[in-house]
């Protein structure tokens, strides 16, 4: 979908991406937090991206391309 492509593109072009950083980006202002979370869940479940716990803030997951 459009949201999944946008989230994927954002992750590939930025470092230390979290769901919060995606939500705070002006481009994603038209999408709800649950829509962004759904797109991230789709990408992680299809092994396109991976989510690893942040060392600074244990509540945040750092999103990166799957190796």
HTML snippet that shows the backbone in 3Dmol.js (N, CA, C, O; Angstrom):
<script src="https://3Dmol.org/build/3Dmol-min.js"></script>
<div id="view" style="width:600px;height:400px;position:relative"></div>
<script>
const pdb = `
ATOM      1  N   UNK A   1       0.834  -1.198   0.000  1.00  0.00           N
ATOM      2  CA  UNK A   1       0.000   0.000   0.000  1.00  0.00           C
ATOM      3  C   UNK A   1       0.874   1.255   0.000  1.00  0.00           C
ATOM      4  O   UNK A   1       2.095   1.174   0.137  1.00  0.00           O
ATOM      5  N   UNK A   2       0.251   2.383  -0.151  1.00  0.00           N
ATOM      6  CA  UNK A   2       0.969   3.654  -0.184  1.00  0.00           C
ATOM      7  C   UNK A   2       1.703   3.929   1.132  1.00  0.00           C
ATOM      8  O   UNK A   2       2.842   4.396   1.128  1.00  0.00           O
ATOM      9  N   UNK A   3       1.050   3.639   2.243  1.00  0.00           N
ATOM     10  CA  UNK A   3       1.655   3.892   3.561  1.00  0.00           C
ATOM     11  C   UNK A   3       2.873   3.000   3.769  1.00  0.00           C
ATOM     12  O   UNK A   3       3.907   3.460   4.253  1.00  0.00           O
ATOM     13  N   UNK A   4       2.755   1.733   3.407  1.00  0.00           N
ATOM     14  CA  UNK A   4       3.876   0.802   3.564  1.00  0.00           C
ATOM     15  C   UNK A   4       5.067   1.226   2.719  1.00  0.00           C
ATOM     16  O   UNK A   4       6.208   1.150   3.176  1.00  0.00           O
ATOM     17  N   UNK A   5       4.815   1.671   1.493  1.00  0.00           N
ATOM     18  CA  UNK A   5       5.902   2.161   0.637  1.00  0.00           C
ATOM     19  C   UNK A   5       6.551   3.402   1.236  1.00  0.00           C
ATOM     20  O   UNK A   5       7.774   3.540   1.205  1.00  0.00           O
ATOM     21  N   UNK A   6       5.736   4.305   1.781  1.00  0.00           N
ATOM     22  CA  UNK A   6       6.256   5.537   2.372  1.00  0.00           C
ATOM     23  C   UNK A   6       7.101   5.235   3.612  1.00  0.00           C
ATOM     24  O   UNK A   6       8.166   5.823   3.799  1.00  0.00           O
ATOM     25  N   UNK A   7       6.624   4.316   4.456  1.00  0.00           N
ATOM     26  CA  UNK A   7       7.382   3.930   5.657  1.00  0.00           C
ATOM     27  C   UNK A   7       8.692   3.264   5.254  1.00  0.00           C
ATOM     28  O   UNK A   7       9.742   3.568   5.821  1.00  0.00           O
ATOM     29  N   UNK A   8       8.638   2.359   4.281  1.00  0.00           N
ATOM     30  CA  UNK A   8       9.846   1.686   3.795  1.00  0.00           C
ATOM     31  C   UNK A   8      10.853   2.704   3.268  1.00  0.00           C
ATOM     32  O   UNK A   8      12.041   2.626   3.580  1.00  0.00           O
ATOM     33  N   UNK A   9      10.386   3.640   2.486  1.00  0.00           N
ATOM     34  CA  UNK A   9      11.245   4.678   1.924  1.00  0.00           C
ATOM     35  C   UNK A   9      11.875   5.531   3.027  1.00  0.00           C
ATOM     36  O   UNK A   9      13.056   5.870   2.959  1.00  0.00           O
ATOM     37  N   UNK A  10      11.089   5.871   4.028  1.00  0.00           N
ATOM     38  CA  UNK A  10      11.587   6.677   5.157  1.00  0.00           C
ATOM     39  C   UNK A  10      12.686   5.924   5.908  1.00  0.00           C
ATOM     40  O   UNK A  10      13.701   6.512   6.282  1.00  0.00           O
ATOM     41  N   UNK A  11      12.482   4.624   6.127  1.00  0.00           N
ATOM     42  CA  UNK A  11      13.467   3.815   6.853  1.00  0.00           C
ATOM     43  C   UNK A  11      14.764   3.691   6.057  1.00  0.00           C
ATOM     44  O   UNK A  11      15.850   3.744   6.635  1.00  0.00           O
ATOM     45  N   UNK A  12      14.662   3.527   4.729  1.00  0.00           N
ATOM     46  CA  UNK A  12      15.872   3.373   3.915  1.00  0.00           C
ATOM     47  C   UNK A  12      16.668   4.663   3.801  1.00  0.00           C
ATOM     48  O   UNK A  12      17.879   4.615   3.585  1.00  0.00           O
ATOM     49  N   UNK A  13      16.025   5.811   3.939  1.00  0.00           N
ATOM     50  CA  UNK A  13      16.739   7.081   3.754  1.00  0.00           C
ATOM     51  C   UNK A  13      17.101   7.797   5.049  1.00  0.00           C
ATOM     52  O   UNK A  13      17.672   8.886   5.000  1.00  0.00           O
ATOM     53  N   UNK A  14      16.781   7.213   6.219  1.00  0.00           N
ATOM     54  CA  UNK A  14      17.108   7.837   7.494  1.00  0.00           C
ATOM     55  C   UNK A  14      17.755   6.828   8.430  1.00  0.00           C
ATOM     56  O   UNK A  14      17.577   5.619   8.277  1.00  0.00           O
ATOM     57  N   UNK A  15      18.515   7.341   9.411  1.00  0.00           N
ATOM     58  CA  UNK A  15      19.154   6.486  10.411  1.00  0.00           C
ATOM     59  C   UNK A  15      18.391   6.579  11.728  1.00  0.00           C
ATOM     60  O   UNK A  15      17.730   7.581  12.003  1.00  0.00           O
ATOM     61  N   UNK A  16      18.487   5.530  12.536  1.00  0.00           N
ATOM     62  CA  UNK A  16      17.839   5.467  13.857  1.00  0.00           C
ATOM     63  C   UNK A  16      16.349   5.799  13.786  1.00  0.00           C
ATOM     64  O   UNK A  16      15.854   6.637  14.540  1.00  0.00           O
ATOM     65  N   UNK A  17      15.652   5.143  12.885  1.00  0.00           N
ATOM     66  CA  UNK A  17      14.224   5.390  12.696  1.00  0.00           C
ATOM     67  C   UNK A  17      13.419   4.634  13.752  1.00  0.00           C
ATOM     68  O   UNK A  17      13.665   3.458  14.018  1.00  0.00           O
ATOM     69  N   UNK A  18      12.457   5.330  14.345  1.00  0.00           N
ATOM     70  CA  UNK A  18      11.504   4.708  15.267  1.00  0.00           C
ATOM     71  C   UNK A  18      10.097   5.069  14.784  1.00  0.00           C
ATOM     72  O   UNK A  18       9.933   5.930  13.920  1.00  0.00           O
ATOM     73  N   UNK A  19       9.103   4.417  15.337  1.00  0.00           N
ATOM     74  CA  UNK A  19       7.717   4.736  14.977  1.00  0.00           C
ATOM     75  C   UNK A  19       7.423   6.189  15.338  1.00  0.00           C
ATOM     76  O   UNK A  19       6.707   6.883  14.616  1.00  0.00           O
ATOM     77  N   UNK A  20       7.982   6.648  16.466  1.00  0.00           N
ATOM     78  CA  UNK A  20       7.790   8.037  16.898  1.00  0.00           C
ATOM     79  C   UNK A  20       8.388   9.014  15.890  1.00  0.00           C
ATOM     80  O   UNK A  20       7.769  10.026  15.562  1.00  0.00           O
ATOM     81  N   UNK A  21       9.591   8.714  15.400  1.00  0.00           N
ATOM     82  CA  UNK A  21      10.222   9.625  14.433  1.00  0.00           C
ATOM     83  C   UNK A  21       9.447   9.658  13.124  1.00  0.00           C
ATOM     84  O   UNK A  21       9.384  10.697  12.467  1.00  0.00           O
ATOM     85  N   UNK A  22       8.854   8.524  12.739  1.00  0.00           N
ATOM     86  CA  UNK A  22       8.012   8.496  11.538  1.00  0.00           C
ATOM     87  C   UNK A  22       6.783   9.366  11.767  1.00  0.00           C
ATOM     88  O   UNK A  22       6.431  10.187  10.920  1.00  0.00           O
ATOM     89  N   UNK A  23       6.133   9.186  12.910  1.00  0.00           N
ATOM     90  CA  UNK A  23       4.913   9.933  13.224  1.00  0.00           C
ATOM     91  C   UNK A  23       5.182  11.434  13.292  1.00  0.00           C
ATOM     92  O   UNK A  23       4.320  12.227  12.912  1.00  0.00           O
ATOM     93  N   UNK A  24       6.355  11.839  13.765  1.00  0.00           N
ATOM     94  CA  UNK A  24       6.688  13.257  13.903  1.00  0.00           C
ATOM     95  C   UNK A  24       7.104  13.911  12.591  1.00  0.00           C
ATOM     96  O   UNK A  24       7.201  15.136  12.515  1.00  0.00           O
ATOM     97  N   UNK A  25       7.349  13.112  11.559  1.00  0.00           N
ATOM     98  CA  UNK A  25       7.720  13.665  10.265  1.00  0.00           C
ATOM     99  C   UNK A  25       6.497  14.334   9.630  1.00  0.00           C
ATOM    100  O   UNK A  25       5.410  13.756   9.631  1.00  0.00           O
ATOM    101  N   UNK A  26       6.662  15.539   9.090  1.00  0.00           N
ATOM    102  CA  UNK A  26       5.509  16.255   8.510  1.00  0.00           C
ATOM    103  C   UNK A  26       4.778  15.485   7.409  1.00  0.00           C
ATOM    104  O   UNK A  26       3.566  15.636   7.255  1.00  0.00           O
ATOM    105  N   UNK A  27       5.496  14.665   6.646  1.00  0.00           N
ATOM    106  CA  UNK A  27       4.858  13.905   5.566  1.00  0.00           C
ATOM    107  C   UNK A  27       3.794  12.949   6.110  1.00  0.00           C
ATOM    108  O   UNK A  27       2.773  12.720   5.461  1.00  0.00           O
ATOM    109  N   UNK A  28       4.034  12.392   7.300  1.00  0.00           N
ATOM    110  CA  UNK A  28       3.134  11.396   7.870  1.00  0.00           C
ATOM    111  C   UNK A  28       2.049  11.997   8.748  1.00  0.00           C
ATOM    112  O   UNK A  28       1.334  11.264   9.432  1.00  0.00           O
ATOM    113  N   UNK A  29       1.914  13.312   8.741  1.00  0.00           N
ATOM    114  CA  UNK A  29       0.910  13.962   9.591  1.00  0.00           C
ATOM    115  C   UNK A  29      -0.520  13.558   9.209  1.00  0.00           C
ATOM    116  O   UNK A  29      -1.423  13.598  10.043  1.00  0.00           O
ATOM    117  N   UNK A  30      -0.717  13.171   7.950  1.00  0.00           N
ATOM    118  CA  UNK A  30      -2.059  12.784   7.505  1.00  0.00           C
ATOM    119  C   UNK A  30      -2.433  11.362   7.911  1.00  0.00           C
ATOM    120  O   UNK A  30      -3.584  10.955   7.757  1.00  0.00           O
ATOM    121  N   UNK A  31      -1.455  10.596   8.435  1.00  0.00           N
ATOM    122  CA  UNK A  31      -1.713   9.222   8.847  1.00  0.00           C
ATOM    123  C   UNK A  31      -1.804   9.122  10.362  1.00  0.00           C
ATOM    124  O   UNK A  31      -1.091   9.822  11.080  1.00  0.00           O
ATOM    125  N   UNK A  32      -2.677   8.256  10.842  1.00  0.00           N
ATOM    126  CA  UNK A  32      -2.791   8.042  12.284  1.00  0.00           C
ATOM    127  C   UNK A  32      -1.654   7.141  12.758  1.00  0.00           C
ATOM    128  O   UNK A  32      -1.009   6.455  11.965  1.00  0.00           O
ATOM    129  N   UNK A  33      -1.425   7.159  14.063  1.00  0.00           N
ATOM    130  CA  UNK A  33      -0.382   6.317  14.653  1.00  0.00           C
ATOM    131  C   UNK A  33      -0.674   4.838  14.398  1.00  0.00           C
ATOM    132  O   UNK A  33       0.243   4.068  14.114  1.00  0.00           O
ATOM    133  N   UNK A  34      -1.922   4.444  14.496  1.00  0.00           N
ATOM    134  CA  UNK A  34      -2.262   3.028  14.272  1.00  0.00           C
ATOM    135  C   UNK A  34      -2.014   2.606  12.823  1.00  0.00           C
ATOM    136  O   UNK A  34      -1.639   1.461  12.572  1.00  0.00           O
ATOM    137  N   UNK A  35      -2.218   3.512  11.876  1.00  0.00           N
ATOM    138  CA  UNK A  35      -1.943   3.214  10.464  1.00  0.00           C
ATOM    139  C   UNK A  35      -0.441   3.003  10.255  1.00  0.00           C
ATOM    140  O   UNK A  35      -0.032   2.086   9.542  1.00  0.00           O
ATOM    141  N   UNK A  36       0.372   3.851  10.875  1.00  0.00           N
ATOM    142  CA  UNK A  36       1.830   3.711  10.774  1.00  0.00           C
ATOM    143  C   UNK A  36       2.280   2.412  11.439  1.00  0.00           C
ATOM    144  O   UNK A  36       3.119   1.695  10.895  1.00  0.00           O
ATOM    145  N   UNK A  37       1.724   2.107  12.613  1.00  0.00           N
ATOM    146  CA  UNK A  37       2.073   0.859  13.306  1.00  0.00           C
ATOM    147  C   UNK A  37       1.694  -0.353  12.469  1.00  0.00           C
ATOM    148  O   UNK A  37       2.439  -1.333  12.424  1.00  0.00           O
ATOM    149  N   UNK A  38       0.546  -0.298  11.808  1.00  0.00           N
ATOM    150  CA  UNK A  38       0.095  -1.399  10.953  1.00  0.00           C
ATOM    151  C   UNK A  38       1.064  -1.599   9.787  1.00  0.00           C
ATOM    152  O   UNK A  38       1.378  -2.735   9.432  1.00  0.00           O
ATOM    153  N   UNK A  39       1.536  -0.514   9.197  1.00  0.00           N
ATOM    154  CA  UNK A  39       2.496  -0.599   8.087  1.00  0.00           C
ATOM    155  C   UNK A  39       3.819  -1.193   8.567  1.00  0.00           C
ATOM    156  O   UNK A  39       4.415  -2.022   7.879  1.00  0.00           O
ATOM    157  N   UNK A  40       4.278  -0.770   9.747  1.00  0.00           N
ATOM    158  CA  UNK A  40       5.522  -1.305  10.317  1.00  0.00           C
ATOM    159  C   UNK A  40       5.356  -2.799  10.620  1.00  0.00           C
ATOM    160  O   UNK A  40       6.259  -3.591  10.350  1.00  0.00           O
ATOM    161  N   UNK A  41       4.216  -3.179  11.174  1.00  0.00           N
ATOM    162  CA  UNK A  41       3.953  -4.588  11.468  1.00  0.00           C
ATOM    163  C   UNK A  41       3.953  -5.423  10.190  1.00  0.00           C
ATOM    164  O   UNK A  41       4.493  -6.530  10.171  1.00  0.00           O
ATOM    165  N   UNK A  42       3.351  -4.897   9.127  1.00  0.00           N
ATOM    166  CA  UNK A  42       3.340  -5.598   7.839  1.00  0.00           C
ATOM    167  C   UNK A  42       4.767  -5.806   7.331  1.00  0.00           C
ATOM    168  O   UNK A  42       5.120  -6.901   6.893  1.00  0.00           O
ATOM    169  N   UNK A  43       5.588  -4.750   7.390  1.00  0.00           N
ATOM    170  CA  UNK A  43       6.967  -4.828   6.891  1.00  0.00           C
ATOM    171  C   UNK A  43       7.835  -5.764   7.740  1.00  0.00           C
ATOM    172  O   UNK A  43       8.679  -6.480   7.200  1.00  0.00           O
ATOM    173  N   UNK A  44       7.634  -5.765   9.051  1.00  0.00           N
ATOM    174  CA  UNK A  44       8.423  -6.663   9.909  1.00  0.00           C
ATOM    175  C   UNK A  44       7.967  -8.115   9.757  1.00  0.00           C
ATOM    176  O   UNK A  44       8.801  -9.021   9.742  1.00  0.00           O
ATOM    177  N   UNK A  45       6.667  -8.348   9.645  1.00  0.00           N
ATOM    178  CA  UNK A  45       6.172  -9.725   9.516  1.00  0.00           C
ATOM    179  C   UNK A  45       6.565 -10.344   8.178  1.00  0.00           C
ATOM    180  O   UNK A  45       6.677 -11.565   8.071  1.00  0.00           O
ATOM    181  N   UNK A  46       6.773  -9.520   7.168  1.00  0.00           N
ATOM    182  CA  UNK A  46       7.229 -10.019   5.860  1.00  0.00           C
ATOM    183  C   UNK A  46       8.753  -9.971   5.729  1.00  0.00           C
ATOM    184  O   UNK A  46       9.294 -10.148   4.638  1.00  0.00           O
ATOM    185  N   UNK A  47       9.433  -9.732   6.841  1.00  0.00           N
ATOM    186  CA  UNK A  47      10.903  -9.731   6.926  1.00  0.00           C
ATOM    187  C   UNK A  47      11.566  -8.746   5.959  1.00  0.00           C
ATOM    188  O   UNK A  47      12.645  -9.006   5.426  1.00  0.00           O
ATOM    189  N   UNK A  48      10.906  -7.625   5.748  1.00  0.00           N
ATOM    190  CA  UNK A  48      11.472  -6.574   4.908  1.00  0.00           C
ATOM    191  C   UNK A  48      12.315  -5.638   5.768  1.00  0.00           C
ATOM    192  O   UNK A  48      13.380  -5.181   5.352  1.00  0.00           O
ATOM    193  N   UNK A  49      11.821  -5.362   6.976  1.00  0.00           N
ATOM    194  CA  UNK A  49      12.571  -4.558   7.946  1.00  0.00           C
ATOM    195  C   UNK A  49      12.661  -5.335   9.258  1.00  0.00           C
ATOM    196  O   UNK A  49      11.911  -6.286   9.481  1.00  0.00           O
ATOM    197  N   UNK A  50      13.589  -4.918  10.122  1.00  0.00           N
ATOM    198  CA  UNK A  50      13.688  -5.533  11.445  1.00  0.00           C
ATOM    199  C   UNK A  50      13.558  -4.452  12.504  1.00  0.00           C
ATOM    200  O   UNK A  50      13.883  -3.288  12.270  1.00  0.00           O
ATOM    201  N   UNK A  51      13.080  -4.854  13.665  1.00  0.00           N
ATOM    202  CA  UNK A  51      12.896  -3.931  14.785  1.00  0.00           C
ATOM    203  C   UNK A  51      13.739  -4.417  15.952  1.00  0.00           C
ATOM    204  O   UNK A  51      13.533  -5.519  16.462  1.00  0.00           O
ATOM    205  N   UNK A  52      14.692  -3.588  16.374  1.00  0.00           N
ATOM    206  CA  UNK A  52      15.581  -3.935  17.486  1.00  0.00           C
ATOM    207  C   UNK A  52      15.439  -2.897  18.584  1.00  0.00           C
ATOM    208  O   UNK A  52      15.293  -1.704  18.316  1.00  0.00           O
ATOM    209  N   UNK A  53      15.482  -3.364  19.819  1.00  0.00           N
ATOM    210  CA  UNK A  53      15.295  -2.472  20.961  1.00  0.00           C
ATOM    211  C   UNK A  53      16.423  -1.452  21.044  1.00  0.00           C
ATOM    212  O   UNK A  53      17.597  -1.787  20.886  1.00  0.00           O
ATOM    213  N   UNK A  54      16.040  -0.192  21.296  1.00  0.00           N
ATOM    214  CA  UNK A  54      17.006   0.893  21.418  1.00  0.00           C
ATOM    215  C   UNK A  54      17.808   0.734  22.702  1.00  0.00           C
ATOM    216  O   UNK A  54      17.268   0.315  23.726  1.00  0.00           O
ATOM    217  N   UNK A  55      19.092   1.066  22.650  1.00  0.00           N
ATOM    218  CA  UNK A  55      19.916   0.988  23.858  1.00  0.00           C
ATOM    219  C   UNK A  55      19.693   2.196  24.765  1.00  0.00           C
ATOM    220  O   UNK A  55      19.895   2.105  25.976  1.00  0.00           O
ATOM    221  N   UNK A  56      19.275   3.337  24.186  1.00  0.00           N
ATOM    222  CA  UNK A  56      19.025   4.538  24.993  1.00  0.00           C
ATOM    223  C   UNK A  56      17.662   4.482  25.678  1.00  0.00           C
ATOM    224  O   UNK A  56      17.549   4.778  26.868  1.00  0.00           O
ATOM    225  N   UNK A  57      16.633   4.105  24.930  1.00  0.00           N
ATOM    226  CA  UNK A  57      15.268   4.082  25.460  1.00  0.00           C
ATOM    227  C   UNK A  57      14.672   2.712  25.166  1.00  0.00           C
ATOM    228  O   UNK A  57      14.335   2.403  24.023  1.00  0.00           O
ATOM    229  N   UNK A  58      14.546   1.902  26.198  1.00  0.00           N
ATOM    230  CA  UNK A  58      14.079   0.518  26.028  1.00  0.00           C
ATOM    231  C   UNK A  58      12.664   0.420  25.459  1.00  0.00           C
ATOM    232  O   UNK A  58      12.272  -0.635  24.961  1.00  0.00           O
ATOM    233  N   UNK A  59      11.896   1.505  25.527  1.00  0.00           N
ATOM    234  CA  UNK A  59      10.529   1.485  24.987  1.00  0.00           C
ATOM    235  C   UNK A  59      10.509   1.627  23.479  1.00  0.00           C
ATOM    236  O   UNK A  59       9.533   1.248  22.833  1.00  0.00           O
ATOM    237  N   UNK A  60      11.577   2.168  22.910  1.00  0.00           N
ATOM    238  CA  UNK A  60      11.638   2.419  21.461  1.00  0.00           C
ATOM    239  C   UNK A  60      12.266   1.238  20.728  1.00  0.00           C
ATOM    240  O   UNK A  60      13.170   0.577  21.237  1.00  0.00           O
ATOM    241  N   UNK A  61      11.763   0.990  19.515  1.00  0.00           N
ATOM    242  CA  UNK A  61      12.340  -0.018  18.636  1.00  0.00           C
ATOM    243  C   UNK A  61      12.945   0.697  17.433  1.00  0.00           C
ATOM    244  O   UNK A  61      12.279   1.480  16.755  1.00  0.00           O
ATOM    245  N   UNK A  62      14.235   0.410  17.179  1.00  0.00           N
ATOM    246  CA  UNK A  62      14.922   0.979  16.025  1.00  0.00           C
ATOM    247  C   UNK A  62      14.595   0.121  14.803  1.00  0.00           C
ATOM    248  O   UNK A  62      14.791  -1.094  14.812  1.00  0.00           O
ATOM    249  N   UNK A  63      14.098   0.767  13.764  1.00  0.00           N
ATOM    250  CA  UNK A  63      13.693   0.062  12.544  1.00  0.00           C
ATOM    251  C   UNK A  63      14.798   0.175  11.498  1.00  0.00           C
ATOM    252  O   UNK A  63      15.259   1.272  11.181  1.00  0.00           O
ATOM    253  N   UNK A  64      15.215  -0.968  10.970  1.00  0.00           N
ATOM    254  CA  UNK A  64      16.266  -1.007   9.948  1.00  0.00           C
ATOM    255  C   UNK A  64      15.887  -2.009   8.867  1.00  0.00           C
ATOM    256  O   UNK A  64      15.003  -2.844   9.060  1.00  0.00           O
ATOM    257  N   UNK A  65      16.565  -1.916   7.729  1.00  0.00           N
ATOM    258  CA  UNK A  65      16.359  -2.890   6.659  1.00  0.00           C
ATOM    259  C   UNK A  65      16.829  -4.258   7.124  1.00  0.00           C
ATOM    260  O   UNK A  65      17.839  -4.371   7.818  1.00  0.00           O
ATOM    261  N   UNK A  66      16.103  -5.288   6.745  1.00  0.00           N
ATOM    262  CA  UNK A  66      16.478  -6.650   7.107  1.00  0.00           C
ATOM    263  C   UNK A  66      17.779  -7.016   6.402  1.00  0.00           C
ATOM    264  O   UNK A  66      17.926  -6.780   5.203  1.00  0.00           O
ATOM    265  N   UNK A  67      18.706  -7.582   7.131  1.00  0.00           N
ATOM    266  CA  UNK A  67      20.012  -7.950   6.554  1.00  0.00           C
ATOM    267  C   UNK A  67      19.946  -9.318   5.912  1.00  0.00           C
ATOM    268  O   UNK A  67      20.945  -9.797   5.375  1.00  0.00           O
TER     269      UNK A  67
END
`;
const viewer = $3Dmol.createViewer("view");
viewer.addModel(pdb, "pdb");
viewer.setStyle({}, {cartoon: {color: "spectrum"}});
viewer.zoomTo();
viewer.render();
</script>
